[in-house]
Amino acid sequence: MLSEMQVRPPDNDTVSPEQLRQVMGYVPTSVAVVSAMTRRGPVGLTVGTFVSASLDPPLIGFLPARTSTTWPLIVPVGSFCVSVLGADNEQLSRQFATSGGKKFEGVPWYTSPHGSPVIEGCLASFDCAFERCYPAGDHWFVLGRVLDLDVRESGHPLVFCHGGYERLASAPAIPSGG
Protein backbone atom coordinates (compact mmCIF):
# COMPACT_ATOMS: atom_id res chain seq x y z
CA MET A 1 0.00 0.00 0.00
CA LEU A 2 1.34 3.39 -0.99
CA SER A 3 1.09 5.79 1.94
CA GLU A 4 3.51 8.52 0.90
CA MET A 5 5.44 8.96 -2.30
CA GLN A 6 8.59 11.01 -2.73
CA VAL A 7 9.98 11.76 -6.13
CA ARG A 8 13.70 12.38 -6.30
CA PRO A 9 14.45 15.53 -8.33
CA PRO A 10 17.04 15.38 -11.10
CA ASP A 11 20.61 15.98 -9.96
CA ASN A 12 20.99 19.18 -11.98
CA ASP A 13 18.58 22.05 -11.41
CA THR A 14 17.73 23.58 -14.77
CA VAL A 15 14.84 25.86 -13.77
CA SER A 16 15.68 29.04 -11.89
CA PRO A 17 13.31 30.66 -9.38
CA GLU A 18 12.98 33.62 -11.75
CA GLN A 19 11.95 31.37 -14.67
CA LEU A 20 9.40 29.55 -12.54
CA ARG A 21 7.93 32.83 -11.25
CA GLN A 22 7.70 34.20 -14.80
CA VAL A 23 5.93 31.15 -16.25
CA MET A 24 3.69 30.63 -13.19
CA GLY A 25 2.60 34.24 -13.72
CA TYR A 26 0.37 32.86 -16.48
CA VAL A 27 -1.48 30.63 -14.01
CA PRO A 28 -4.31 32.45 -12.21
CA THR A 29 -4.56 31.93 -8.47
CA SER A 30 -7.24 32.63 -5.92
CA VAL A 31 -6.69 35.24 -3.23
CA ALA A 32 -7.73 34.61 0.37
CA VAL A 33 -7.06 35.82 3.90
CA VAL A 34 -6.20 33.21 6.54
CA SER A 35 -7.04 34.46 10.03
CA ALA A 36 -7.13 33.31 13.63
CA MET A 37 -7.97 34.75 17.03
CA THR A 38 -4.90 34.93 19.27
CA ARG A 39 -4.61 36.18 22.85
CA ARG A 40 -3.53 39.53 21.38
CA GLY A 41 -6.52 39.70 19.04
CA PRO A 42 -7.18 38.81 15.42
CA VAL A 43 -4.26 38.11 13.06
CA GLY A 44 -4.29 37.32 9.37
CA LEU A 45 -2.31 37.05 6.16
CA THR A 46 -3.04 37.01 2.44
CA VAL A 47 -2.38 33.73 0.63
CA GLY A 48 -2.63 32.65 -2.97
CA THR A 49 -3.24 29.18 -4.26
CA PHE A 50 -6.04 28.25 -1.90
CA VAL A 51 -7.23 24.78 -2.95
CA SER A 52 -9.64 22.01 -2.15
CA ALA A 53 -7.47 19.08 -1.06
CA SER A 54 -10.05 16.38 -0.21
CA LEU A 55 -13.81 15.98 -0.17
CA ASP A 56 -13.80 13.07 2.28
CA PRO A 57 -12.59 14.10 4.79
CA PRO A 58 -13.21 17.76 3.90
CA LEU A 59 -9.73 19.31 3.64
CA ILE A 60 -8.47 22.57 2.16
CA GLY A 61 -4.90 23.65 1.53
CA PHE A 62 -2.83 26.80 1.13
CA LEU A 63 0.82 27.81 1.07
CA PRO A 64 2.14 30.53 3.40
CA ALA A 65 5.75 31.61 2.88
CA ARG A 66 8.30 30.32 5.39
CA THR A 67 9.32 33.96 5.90
CA SER A 68 5.82 34.91 7.09
CA THR A 69 5.79 36.50 10.52
CA THR A 70 2.01 35.99 10.86
CA TRP A 71 1.72 32.26 10.10
CA PRO A 72 3.72 31.28 13.23
CA LEU A 73 1.15 33.23 15.32
CA ILE A 74 -1.72 31.21 13.80
CA VAL A 75 -0.25 27.70 14.20
CA PRO A 76 -0.53 27.42 18.02
CA VAL A 77 -4.19 28.53 17.94
CA GLY A 78 -5.12 25.22 16.29
CA SER A 79 -7.93 26.68 14.19
CA PHE A 80 -8.30 29.34 11.52
CA CYS A 81 -10.67 30.71 8.93
CA VAL A 82 -10.03 31.20 5.24
CA SER A 83 -11.95 34.15 3.79
CA VAL A 84 -11.95 33.95 -0.01
CA LEU A 85 -11.81 37.50 -1.32
CA GLY A 86 -14.17 38.81 -3.98
CA ALA A 87 -13.22 41.05 -6.89
CA ASP A 88 -14.17 44.07 -4.75
CA ASN A 89 -11.63 43.14 -2.02
CA GLU A 90 -8.31 44.06 -3.67
CA GLN A 91 -7.47 46.63 -0.98
CA LEU A 92 -8.05 44.01 1.75
CA SER A 93 -5.67 41.65 -0.01
CA ARG A 94 -2.99 44.35 -0.06
CA GLN A 95 -3.63 45.24 3.60
CA PHE A 96 -3.22 41.64 4.79
CA ALA A 97 -0.19 41.06 2.53
CA THR A 98 1.91 43.60 4.44
CA SER A 99 4.31 42.50 7.14
CA GLY A 100 3.43 43.44 10.71
CA GLY A 101 1.06 46.20 11.69
CA LYS A 102 -2.59 46.11 12.64
CA LYS A 103 -4.01 44.35 9.62
CA PHE A 104 -7.57 44.22 11.00
CA GLU A 105 -7.69 47.98 11.62
CA GLY A 106 -10.78 49.32 9.85
CA VAL A 107 -11.74 45.88 8.54
CA PRO A 108 -15.27 44.69 9.33
CA TRP A 109 -15.28 41.09 10.53
CA TYR A 110 -17.29 38.68 12.64
CA THR A 111 -16.50 35.54 14.60
CA SER A 112 -16.95 32.14 12.95
CA PRO A 113 -18.77 29.32 14.77
CA HIS A 114 -15.36 28.02 15.94
CA GLY A 115 -13.97 31.37 17.03
CA SER A 116 -11.92 32.62 14.08
CA PRO A 117 -12.29 36.02 12.40
CA VAL A 118 -14.22 36.03 9.11
CA ILE A 119 -13.81 39.00 6.76
CA GLU A 120 -17.25 40.55 6.32
CA GLY A 121 -18.36 40.55 2.69
CA CYS A 122 -15.93 37.83 1.59
CA LEU A 123 -17.04 35.59 -1.26
CA ALA A 124 -16.74 32.37 0.76
CA SER A 125 -15.39 31.30 4.15
CA PHE A 126 -13.99 28.03 5.48
CA ASP A 127 -13.81 27.58 9.25
CA CYS A 128 -11.04 25.03 9.84
CA ALA A 129 -9.12 23.02 12.40
CA PHE A 130 -5.39 22.77 11.76
CA GLU A 131 -4.77 19.31 10.26
CA ARG A 132 -1.15 19.14 9.03
CA CYS A 133 1.71 21.26 7.76
CA TYR A 134 4.42 20.07 5.38
CA PRO A 135 7.64 21.82 4.34
CA ALA A 136 7.43 22.75 0.65
CA GLY A 137 10.62 24.55 -0.39
CA ASP A 138 10.35 28.21 0.59
CA HIS A 139 6.71 27.74 1.66
CA TRP A 140 4.65 25.51 3.94
CA PHE A 141 1.83 23.37 2.57
CA VAL A 142 -0.94 23.62 5.16
CA LEU A 143 -3.97 21.35 5.37
CA GLY A 144 -7.05 22.37 7.31
CA ARG A 145 -10.09 20.24 8.15
CA VAL A 146 -13.22 22.14 7.20
CA LEU A 147 -15.61 22.34 10.18
CA ASP A 148 -18.03 24.91 8.75
CA LEU A 149 -18.34 26.94 5.57
CA ASP A 150 -20.38 29.70 3.99
CA VAL A 151 -20.75 31.32 0.57
CA ARG A 152 -22.08 34.61 -0.74
CA GLU A 153 -24.46 33.75 -3.57
CA SER A 154 -23.21 36.45 -5.95
CA GLY A 155 -19.93 38.00 -6.94
CA HIS A 156 -16.69 37.08 -8.64
CA PRO A 157 -13.45 35.97 -6.97
CA LEU A 158 -10.37 38.17 -6.72
CA VAL A 159 -7.76 36.57 -8.98
CA PHE A 160 -4.01 37.15 -9.19
CA CYS A 161 -2.36 36.58 -12.60
CA HIS A 162 0.35 38.19 -14.78
CA GLY A 163 1.84 39.84 -11.68
CA GLY A 164 -1.33 41.69 -10.70
CA TYR A 165 -4.98 41.46 -9.75
CA GLU A 166 -7.39 40.45 -12.52
CA ARG A 167 -11.14 40.51 -12.84
CA LEU A 168 -12.99 37.59 -14.39
CA ALA A 169 -15.32 38.40 -17.24
CA SER A 170 -18.80 36.95 -16.97
CA ALA A 171 -19.34 34.03 -19.28
CA PRO A 172 -22.23 31.64 -19.81
CA ALA A 173 -22.11 28.55 -17.63
CA ILE A 174 -20.71 25.42 -19.21
CA PRO A 175 -22.88 22.37 -18.55
CA SER A 176 -21.09 19.66 -16.60
CA GLY A 177 -20.98 15.99 -17.49
CA GLY A 178 -20.26 16.53 -21.21
Contact map, one row per residue, 1 for C-alpha under 8 A:
1110000000000000000000000000000000000000000000000000000000000000000000000000000000000000000000000000000000000000000000000000000000000000000000000000000000000000000000000000000000
1111100000000000000000000000000000000000000000000000000000000000000000000000000000000000000000000000000000000000000000000000000000000000000000000000000000000000000000000000000000
1111100000000000000000000000000000000000000000000000000000000000000000000000000000000000000000000000000000000000000000000000000000000000000000000000000000000000000000000000000000
0111110000000000000000000000000000000000000000000000000000000000000000000000000000000000000000000000000000000000000000000000000000000000000000000000000000000000000000000000000000
0111111000000000000000000000000000000000000000000000000000000000000000000000000000000000000000000000000000000000000000000000000000000000000000000000000000000000000000000000000000
0001111100000000000000000000000000000000000000000000000000000000000000000000000000000000000000000000000000000000000000000000000000000000000000000000000000000000000000000000000000
0000111110000000000000000000000000000000000000000000000000000000000000000000000000000000000000000000000000000000000000000000000000000000000000000000000000000000000000000000000000
0000011111000000000000000000000000000000000000000000000000000000000000000000000000000000000000000000000000000000000000000000000000000000000000000000000000000000000000000000000000
0000001111100000000000000000000000000000000000000000000000000000000000000000000000000000000000000000000000000000000000000000000000000000000000000000000000000000000000000000000000
0000000111111000000000000000000000000000000000000000000000000000000000000000000000000000000000000000000000000000000000000000000000000000000000000000000000000000000000000000000000
0000000011111000000000000000000000000000000000000000000000000000000000000000000000000000000000000000000000000000000000000000000000000000000000000000000000000000000000000000000000
0000000001111100000000000000000000000000000000000000000000000000000000000000000000000000000000000000000000000000000000000000000000000000000000000000000000000000000000000000000000
0000000001111111000000000000000000000000000000000000000000000000000000000000000000000000000000000000000000000000000000000000000000000000000000000000000000000000000000000000000000
0000000000011111000000000000000000000000000000000000000000000000000000000000000000000000000000000000000000000000000000000000000000000000000000000000000000000000000000000000000000
0000000000001111101100000000000000000000000000000000000000000000000000000000000000000000000000000000000000000000000000000000000000000000000000000000000000000000000000000000000000
0000000000001111111100000000000000000000000000000000000000000000000000000000000000000000000000000000000000000000000000000000000000000000000000000000000000000000000000000000000000
0000000000000011111110000000000000000000000000000000000000000000000000000000000000000000000000000000000000000000000000000000000000000000000000000000000000000000000000000000000000
0000000000000001111111000000000000000000000000000000000000000000000000000000000000000000000000000000000000000000000000000000000000000000000000000000000000000000000000000000000000
0000000000000011111111100000000000000000000000000000000000000000000000000000000000000000000000000000000000000000000000000000000000000000000000000000000000000000000000000000000000
0000000000000011111111110000000000000000000000000000000000000000000000000000000000000000000000000000000000000000000000000000000000000000000000000000000000000000000000000000000000
0000000000000000111111111000000000000000000000000000000000000000000000000000000000000000000000000000000000000000000000000000000000000000000000000000000000000000000000000000000000
0000000000000000011111111100000000000000000000000000000000000000000000000000000000000000000000000000000000000000000000000000000000000000000000000000000000000000000000000000000000
0000000000000000001111111110000000000000000000000000000000000000000000000000000000000000000000000000000000000000000000000000000000000000000000000000000000000000000000000000000000
0000000000000000000111111110000000000000000000000000000000000000000000000000000000000000000000000000000000000000000000000000000000000000000000000000000000000000000000000000000000
0000000000000000000011111111000000000000000000000000000000000000000000000000000000000000000000000000000000000000000000000000000000000000000000000000000000000000111000000000000000
0000000000000000000001111111000000000000000000000000000000000000000000000000000000000000000000000000000000000000000000000000000000000000000000000000000000000000110000000000000000
0000000000000000000000111111100000000000000000000000000000000000000000000000000000000000000000000000000000000000000000000000000000000000000000000000000000000000110000000000000000
0000000000000000000000001111110000000000000000000000000000000000000000000000000000000000000000000000000000000000000000000000000000000000000000000000000000000011110000000000000000
0000000000000000000000000011111000000000000000011100000000000000000000000000000000000000000000000000000000000000000000000000000000000000000000000000000000000011100000000000000000
0000000000000000000000000001111100000000000000011100000000000000000000000000000000010000000000000000000000000000000000000000000000000000000000000000000000001111000000000000000000
0000000000000000000000000000111110000000000001111100000000000000000000000000000000011000000010000000000000000000000000000000000000000000000000000000000000001111000000000000000000
0000000000000000000000000000011111000000000001110100000000000000000000000000000001111000000010000000000000000000000000000000000000000000000000000000000000000000000000000000000000
0000000000000000000000000000001111100000000111100000000000000000000000000000000001111000000010010000000000000000000000100000000000000000000000000000000000000000000000000000000000
0000000000000000000000000000000111110000000111100000000000000000000000000000000111100000000000000000000000000000000000000000000000000000000000000000000000000000000000000000000000
0000000000000000000000000000000011111000011110000000000000000000000000000100000111100000000000000000000000000000000111000000000000000000000000000000000000000000000000000000000000
0000000000000000000000000000000001111100011100000000000000000000000000000100101110000000000000000000000000000000001110000000000000000000000000000000000000000000000000000000000000
0000000000000000000000000000000000111111111000000000000000000000000000000100100100000000000000000000000000000000001110000000000000000000000000000000000000000000000000000000000000
0000000000000000000000000000000000011111111000000000000000000000000000001100100000000000000000000000000000000000000000000000000000000000000000000000000000000000000000000000000000
0000000000000000000000000000000000001111100000000000000000000000000000000000000000000000000000000000000000000000000000000000000000000000000000000000000000000000000000000000000000
0000000000000000000000000000000000001111110000000000000000000000000000000000000000000000000000000000000000000000000000000000000000000000000000000000000000000000000000000000000000
0000000000000000000000000000000000001111111000000000000000000000000000000000000000000000000000000000000000000000000000000000000000000000000000000000000000000000000000000000000000
0000000000000000000000000000000000111101111100000000000000000000000000000000000000000000000000000000000100000000000110000000000000000000000000000000000000000000000000000000000000
0000000000000000000000000000000000111100111110000000000000000000000001001100000000000000000000000000001100000000000000000000000000000000000000000000000000000000000000000000000000
0000000000000000000000000000000011110000011111000000000000000000000001100100000000000000000000010000001100000000000000000000000000000000000000000000000000000000000000000000000000
0000000000000000000000000000000011100000001111100000000000000000000001100000000000000000000000011100000000000000000000000000000000000000000000000000000000000000000000000000000000
0000000000000000000000000000001111000000000111110000000000000000000000000000000000000000000011011000000000000000000000000000000000000000000000000000000000000000000000000000000000
0000000000000000000000000000001111000000000011111100000000000111000000000000000000000000000000001000000000000000000000000000000000000000000000000000000000000000000000000000000000
0000000000000000000000000000111100000000000001111100000000000110000000000000000000000000000000000000000000000000000000000000000000000000000000000000000000000001000000000000000000
0000000000000000000000000000111000000000000000111110000000000110000000000000000000000000000000000000000000000000000000000000000000000000000000000000000000000000000000000000000000
0000000000000000000000000000111100000000000000111111000000011110000000000000000000000000000000000000000000000000000000000000000000000000000000000000000000000000000000000000000000
0000000000000000000000000000000000000000000000001111100000011100000000000000000000000000000000000000000000000000000000000000000000000000000000000000000000000000000000000000000000
0000000000000000000000000000000000000000000000000111111000111000000000000000000000000000000000000000000000000000000000000000000000000000000000000000000000000000000000000000000000
0000000000000000000000000000000000000000000000000011111001111000000000000000000000000000000000000000000000000000000000000000000000000000000000100000000000000000000000000000000000
0000000000000000000000000000000000000000000000000001111111110000000000000000000000000000000000000000000000000000000000000000000000000000000000000000000000000000000000000000000000
0000000000000000000000000000000000000000000000000001111111100000000000000000000000000000000000000000000000000000000000000000000000000000000000000000000000000000000000000000000000
0000000000000000000000000000000000000000000000000000011111100000000000000000000000000000000000000000000000000000000000000000000000000000000000000000000000000000000000000000000000
0000000000000000000000000000000000000000000000000000011111100000000000000000000000000000000000000000000000000000000000000000000000000000000000001000000000000000000000000000000000
0000000000000000000000000000000000000000000000000000111111110000000000000000000000000000000000000000000000000000000000000000000000000000000000001100000000000000000000000000000000
0000000000000000000000000000000000000000000000000001111111111000000000000000000000000000000000000000000000000000000000000000000000000000000000111100000000000000000000000000000000
0000000000000000000000000000000000000000000000000111110001111100000000000000000000000000000000000000000000000000000000000000000000000000000000111100000000000000000000000000000000
0000000000000000000000000000000000000000000000000111100000111110000000000000000000000000000000000000000000000000000000000000000000000000000011110000000000000000000000000000000000
0000000000000000000000000000000000000000000000111110000000011111000000000000000000000000000000000000000000000000000000000000000000000000000011100000000000000000000000000000000000
0000000000000000000000000000000000000000000000111100000000001111100000000000000000000000000000000000000000000000000000000000000000000000001111000000000000000000000000000000000000
0000000000000000000000000000000000000000000000100000000000000111110100100000000000000000000000000000000000000000000000000000000000000000001111000000000000000000000000000000000000
0000000000000000000000000000000000000000000000000000000000000011111100000000000000000000000000000000000000000000000000000000000000000000011100000000000000000000000000000000000000
0000000000000000000000000000000000000000000000000000000000000001111100000000000000000000000000000000000000000000000000000000000000000000011100000000000000000000000000000000000000
0000000000000000000000000000000000000000000000000000000000000000111110000000000000000000000000000000000000000000000000000000000000000000011000000000000000000000000000000000000000
0000000000000000000000000000000000000000000000000000000000000001111111110000000000000000000000000010000000000000000000000000000000000000000000000000000000000000000000000000000000
0000000000000000000000000000000000000000000000000000000000000000001111111000000000000000000000000011000000000000000000000000000000000000000000000000000000000000000000000000000000
0000000000000000000000000000000000000000001110000000000000000000000111111100000000000000000000000011000000000000000000000000000000000000000000000000000000000000000000000000000000
0000000000000000000000000000000000000000000110000000000000000001000111111110000000000000000000000000000000000000000000000000000000000000000000000000000000000000000000000000000000
0000000000000000000000000000000000000000000000000000000000000000000111111111000000000000000000000000000000000000000000000000000000000000000000000000000000000000000000000000000000
0000000000000000000000000000000000000100001000000000000000000000000011111111100000000000000000000000000000000000000000000000000000000000000000000000000000000000000000000000000000
0000000000000000000000000000000000111100001100000000000000000000000001111111111100000000000000000000000000000000000000000000000000000000000000000000000000000000000000000000000000
0000000000000000000000000000000000000000000000000000000000000000000000111111111000000000000000000000000000000000000000000000000001000000000000000000000000000000000000000000000000
0000000000000000000000000000000000000000000000000000000000000000000000011111110000000000000000000000000000000000000000000000000000000000000000000000000000000000000000000000000000
0000000000000000000000000000000000011100000000000000000000000000000000001111111100000000000000000000000000000000000000000000000000000000000000000000000000000000000000000000000000
0000000000000000000000000000000000000000000000000000000000000000000000000111111100000000000000000000000000000000000000000000000011000000000000000000000000000000000000000000000000
0000000000000000000000000000000000010000000000000000000000000000000000000110111110000000000000000000000000000000010100000000001111000000000000000000000000000000000000000000000000
0000000000000000000000000000000001111000000000000000000000000000000000000100111111000000000000000000000000000000000110000000001111000000000000000000000000000000000000000000000000
0000000000000000000000000000000001110000000000000000000000000000000000000000001111100000000000000000000000000001000111000000111100000000000000000000000000000000000000000000000000
0000000000000000000000000000000111100000000000000000000000000000000000000000000111110000000000000000000000000000000001000000111100000000000000000000000000000000000000000000000000
0000000000000000000000000000000111100000000000000000000000000000000000000000000011111000000000000000000000000000000001100111110000000000000000000000000000000000000000000000000000
0000000000000000000000000000011110000000000000000000000000000000000000000000000001111100000000000000000000000000000000000111100000000000000000000000000000001000000000000000000000
0000000000000000000000000000001110000000000000000000000000000000000000000000000000111111110010000000000000000000000000000111000000000000000000000000000000001100000000000000000000
0000000000000000000000000000000000000000000000000000000000000000000000000000000000011111110000000000000000000000000000000110000000000000000000000000000000111100000000000000000000
0000000000000000000000000000000000000000000000000000000000000000000000000000000000001111110000000000000000000000000000000000000000000000000000000000000000111110000000100000000000
0000000000000000000000000000000000000000000000000000000000000000000000000000000000001111110000000000000000000000000000000000000000000000000000000000000000000100000000000000000000
0000000000000000000000000000000000000000000000000000000000000000000000000000000000001111111110000000000000000000000000000100000000000000000000000000000000000100000000000000000000
0000000000000000000000000000000000000000000000000000000000000000000000000000000000001111111111000000000000000000000000000000000000000000000000000000000000000100000010000000000000
0000000000000000000000000000000000000000000000000000000000000000000000000000000000000000111111100000000000000000000000000000000000000000000000000000000000000000000000000000000000
0000000000000000000000000000000000000000000000000000000000000000000000000000000000000000111111110000000000100000000000000000000000000000000000000000000000000000000000000000000000
0000000000000000000000000000001110000000000001000000000000000000000000000000000000001000111111111000000000000000000000000000000000000000000000000000000000000000000000000000000000
0000000000000000000000000000000000000000000001000000000000000000000000000000000000000000011111111100000000000000000000000000000000000000000000000000000000000000000000000000000000
0000000000000000000000000000000000000000000000000000000000000000000000000000000000000000001111111100001000000000000000000000000000000000000000000000000000000000000000000000000000
0000000000000000000000000000000010000000000111000000000000000000000000000000000000000000000111111110001000000000000000000000000000000000000000000000000000000000000000000000000000
0000000000000000000000000000000000000000000011100000000000000000000000000000000000000000000011111110000000000000000000000000000000000000000000000000000000000000000000000000000000
0000000000000000000000000000000000000000000010000000000000000000000000000000000000000000000001111111101000000000000000000000000000000000000000000000000000000000000000000000000000
0000000000000000000000000000000000000000000000000000000000000000000111000000000000000000000000011111100000000000000000000000000000000000000000000000000000000000000000000000000000
0000000000000000000000000000000000000000000000000000000000000000000011000000000000000000000000000111111000000000000000000000000000000000000000000000000000000000000000000000000000
0000000000000000000000000000000000000000000000000000000000000000000000000000000000000000000000000111111000000000000000000000000000000000000000000000000000000000000000000000000000
0000000000000000000000000000000000000000000000000000000000000000000000000000000000000000000000000001111110000000000000000000000000000000000000000000000000000000000000000000000000
0000000000000000000000000000000000000000001100000000000000000000000000000000000000000000000000110101111110100000000000000000000000000000000000000000000000000000000000000000000000
0000000000000000000000000000000000000000011100000000000000000000000000000000000000000000000000000000011111110000000000000000000000000000000000000000000000000000000000000000000000
0000000000000000000000000000000000000000000000000000000000000000000000000000000000000000000000000000011111100000000000000000000000000000000000000000000000000000000000000000000000
0000000000000000000000000000000000000000000000000000000000000000000000000000000000000000000000000000000111110000000000000000000000000000000000000000000000000000000000000000000000
0000000000000000000000000000000000000000000000000000000000000000000000000000000000000000000100000000001111111000000000110000000000000000000000000000000000000000000000000000000000
0000000000000000000000000000000000000000000000000000000000000000000000000000000000000000000000000000000101111100000000110000000000000000000000000000000000000000000000000000000000
0000000000000000000000000000000000000000000000000000000000000000000000000000000000000000000000000000000000111110000011110000000000000000000000000000000000000000000000000000000000
0000000000000000000000000000000000000000000000000000000000000000000000000000000000000000000000000000000000011111000011110000000000000000000000000000000000000000000000000000000000
0000000000000000000000000000000000000000000000000000000000000000000000000000000000000000000000000000000000001111111111000000000000000000000000000000000000000000000000000000000000
0000000000000000000000000000000000000000000000000000000000000000000000000000000010000000000000000000000000000111111111000000001000000000000000000000000000000000000000000000000000
0000000000000000000000000000000000000000000000000000000000000000000000000000000000000000000000000000000000000011111100000000001000000000000000000001000000000000000000000000000000
0000000000000000000000000000000000000000000000000000000000000000000000000000001000000000000000000000000000000011111100000000001000000000000000000000000000000000000000000000000000
0000000000000000000000000000000000011000000000000000000000000000000000000000000000000000000000000000000000000011111110000000000000000000000000000000000000000000000000000000000000
0000000000000000000000000000000000111000010000000000000000000000000000000000001110000000000000000000000000000011111111000000001000000000000000000000000000000000000000000000000000
0000000000000000000000000000000000111000010000000000000000000000000000000000000110000000000000000000000000001111001111100000000000000000000000000000000000000000000000000000000000
0000000000000000000000000000000000100000000000000000000000000000000000000000000011100000000000000000000000001111000111110100100000000000000000000000000000000000000000000000000000
0000000000000000000000000000000010000000000000000000000000000000000000000000000000100000000000000000000000111100000011111100000000000000000000000000000000000000000000000000000000
0000000000000000000000000000000000000000000000000000000000000000000000000000000000000000000000000000000000111100000001111100000000000000000000000000000000000000000000000000000000
0000000000000000000000000000000000000000000000000000000000000000000000000000000000000000000000000000000000000000000000111110000000000000000000000000000100000000000000000000000000
0000000000000000000000000000000000000000000000000000000000000000000000000000000000111100100000000000000000000000000001111111100000000000000000000000000100000000000000000000000000
0000000000000000000000000000000000000000000000000000000000000000000000000000000000111100000000000000000000000000000000001111100000000000000000000000001111111000000000000000000000
0000000000000000000000000000000000000000000000000000000000000000000000000000000000111000000000000000000000000000000000000111110000000000000000000000111100000000000000000000000000
0000000000000000000000000000000000000000000000000000000000000000000000000000000011110000000000000000000000000000000001000111111000000000000000000000111000000000000000000000000000
0000000000000000000000000000000000000000000000000000000000000000000000000000000011100000000000000000000000000000000000000001111100000000000000000111110000000000000000000000000000
0000000000000000000000000000000000000000000000000000000000000000000000000000001111000000000000000000000000000001110100000000111110000000000000000111100000000000000000000000000000
0000000000000000000000000000000000000000000000000000000000000000000000000000001111000000000000000000000000000000000000000000011111000000000000011111000000000000000000000000000000
0000000000000000000000000000000000000000000000000000000000000000000000000000011100000000000000000000000000000000000000000000001111100000000000011110000000000000000000000000000000
0000000000000000000000000000000000000000000000000000000000000000000000000010011100000000000000000000000000000000000000000000000111110000000001111000000000000000000000000000000000
0000000000000000000000000000000000000000000000000000000000000000000000000000000000000000000000000000000000000000000000000000000011111000000001111000000000000000000000000000000000
0000000000000000000000000000000000000000000000000000000000000000000000000000000000000000000000000000000000000000000000000000000001111100000001110000000000000000000000000000000000
0000000000000000000000000000000000000000000000000000000000000000000000000000000000000000000000000000000000000000000000000000000000111110000111100000000000000000000000000000000000
0000000000000000000000000000000000000000000000000000000000000000000000000000000000000000000000000000000000000000000000000000000000011111000111000000000000000000000000000000000000
0000000000000000000000000000000000000000000000000000000000000000000000000000000000000000000000000000000000000000000000000000000000001111111110000000000000000000000000000000000000
0000000000000000000000000000000000000000000000000000000000000000000000000000000000000000000000000000000000000000000000000000000000000111111110000000000000000000000000000000000000
0000000000000000000000000000000000000000000000000000000000000000000000000000000000000000000000000000000000000000000000000000000000000011111100000000000000000000000000000000000000
0000000000000000000000000000000000000000000000000000000000000000111000000000000000000000000000000000000000000000000000000000000000000011111100000000000000000000000000000000000000
0000000000000000000000000000000000000000000000000000000000000011111000000000000000000000000000000000000000000000000000000000000000000011111110000000000000000000000000000000000000
0000000000000000000000000000000000000000000000000000000000000011110000000000000000000000000000000000000000000000000000000000000000001111111111000000000000000000000000000000000000
0000000000000000000000000000000000000000000000000000000000001111000000000000000000000000000000000000000000000000000000000000000000001111001111100000000000000000000000000000000000
0000000000000000000000000000000000000000000000000000000000001111000000000000000000000000000000000000000000000000000000000000000001111100000111110000000000000000000000000000000000
0000000000000000000000000000000000000000000000000000100000111100000000000000000000000000000000000000000000000000000000000000000001111000000011111000000000000000000000000000000000
0000000000000000000000000000000000000000000000000000000000111000000000000000000000000000000000000000000000000000000000000000000111110000000001111100000000000000000000000000000000
0000000000000000000000000000000000000000000000000000000011110000000000000000000000000000000000000000000000000000000000000000000111100000000000111110000000000000000000000000000000
0000000000000000000000000000000000000000000000000000000001110000000000000000000000000000000000000000000000000000000000000000011110000000000000011111100000000000000000000000000000
0000000000000000000000000000000000000000000000000000000000000000000000000000000000000000000000000000000000000000000000000000011110000000000000001111100000000000000000000000000000
0000000000000000000000000000000000000000000000000000000000000000000000000000000000000000000000000000000000000000100000000000011100000000000000000111110000000000000000000000000000
0000000000000000000000000000000000000000000000000000000000000000000000000000000000000000000000000000000000000000000000000001111000000000000000000111111000000000000000000000000000
0000000000000000000000000000000000000000000000000000000000000000000000000000000000000000000000000000000000000000000000000001110000000000000000000001111100000000000000000000000000
0000000000000000000000000000000000000000000000000000000000000000000000000000000000000000000000000000000000000000000000000011100000000000000000000000111110000000000000000000000000
0000000000000000000000000000000000000000000000000000000000000000000000000000000000000000000000000000000000000000000000001111000000000000000000000000011111100000000000000000000000
0000000000000000000000000000000000000000000000000000000000000000000000000000000000000000000000000000000000000000000000000010000000000000000000000000001111100000000000000000000000
0000000000000000000000000000000000000000000000000000000000000000000000000000000000000000000000000000000000000000000000000010000000000000000000000000000111110000000000000000000000
0000000000000000000000000000000000000000000000000000000000000000000000000000000000000110000000000000000000000000000000000010000000000000000000000000000111111000000000000000000000
0000000000000000000000000000000000000000000000000000000000000000000000000000000000000110000000000000000000000000000000000010000000000000000000000000000001111100000000110000000000
0000000000000000000000000000011000000000000000000000000000000000000000000000000000011110000000000000000000000000000000000010000000000000000000000000000000111110000000110000000000
0000000000000000000000000000011000000000000000000000000000000000000000000000000000001111110000000000000000000000000000000000000000000000000000000000000000011111000011100000000000
0000000000000000000000000001111000000000000000000000000000000000000000000000000000000010000000000000000000000000000000000000000000000000000000000000000000001111100011110000000000
0000000000000000000000000001111000000000000000010000000000000000000000000000000000000000000000000000000000000000000000000000000000000000000000000000000000000111111111000000000000
0000000000000000000000001111100000000000000000000000000000000000000000000000000000000000000000000000000000000000000000000000000000000000000000000000000000000011111111000000000000
0000000000000000000000001111000000000000000000000000000000000000000000000000000000000000000000000000000000000000000000000000000000000000000000000000000000000001111100000000000000
0000000000000000000000001000000000000000000000000000000000000000000000000000000000000000000000000000000000000000000000000000000000000000000000000000000000000001111110000000000000
0000000000000000000000000000000000000000000000000000000000000000000000000000000000000000000000000000000000000000000000000000000000000000000000000000000000000001111111000000000000
0000000000000000000000000000000000000000000000000000000000000000000000000000000000000000010000000000000000000000000000000000000000000000000000000000000000000111101111100000000000
0000000000000000000000000000000000000000000000000000000000000000000000000000000000000000000000000000000000000000000000000000000000000000000000000000000000000111100111110000000000
0000000000000000000000000000000000000000000000000000000000000000000000000000000000000010000000000000000000000000000000000000000000000000000000000000000000011110000011111000000000
0000000000000000000000000000000000000000000000000000000000000000000000000000000000000000000000000000000000000000000000000000000000000000000000000000000000011010000001111100000000
0000000000000000000000000000000000000000000000000000000000000000000000000000000000000000000000000000000000000000000000000000000000000000000000000000000000000000000000111110000000
0000000000000000000000000000000000000000000000000000000000000000000000000000000000000000000000000000000000000000000000000000000000000000000000000000000000000000000000011111000000
0000000000000000000000000000000000000000000000000000000000000000000000000000000000000000000000000000000000000000000000000000000000000000000000000000000000000000000000001111100000
0000000000000000000000000000000000000000000000000000000000000000000000000000000000000000000000000000000000000000000000000000000000000000000000000000000000000000000000000111110000
0000000000000000000000000000000000000000000000000000000000000000000000000000000000000000000000000000000000000000000000000000000000000000000000000000000000000000000000000011111000
0000000000000000000000000000000000000000000000000000000000000000000000000000000000000000000000000000000000000000000000000000000000000000000000000000000000000000000000000001111100
0000000000000000000000000000000000000000000000000000000000000000000000000000000000000000000000000000000000000000000000000000000000000000000000000000000000000000000000000000111111
0000000000000000000000000000000000000000000000000000000000000000000000000000000000000000000000000000000000000000000000000000000000000000000000000000000000000000000000000000011111
0000000000000000000000000000000000000000000000000000000000000000000000000000000000000000000000000000000000000000000000000000000000000000000000000000000000000000000000000000001111
0000000000000000000000000000000000000000000000000000000000000000000000000000000000000000000000000000000000000000000000000000000000000000000000000000000000000000000000000000001111
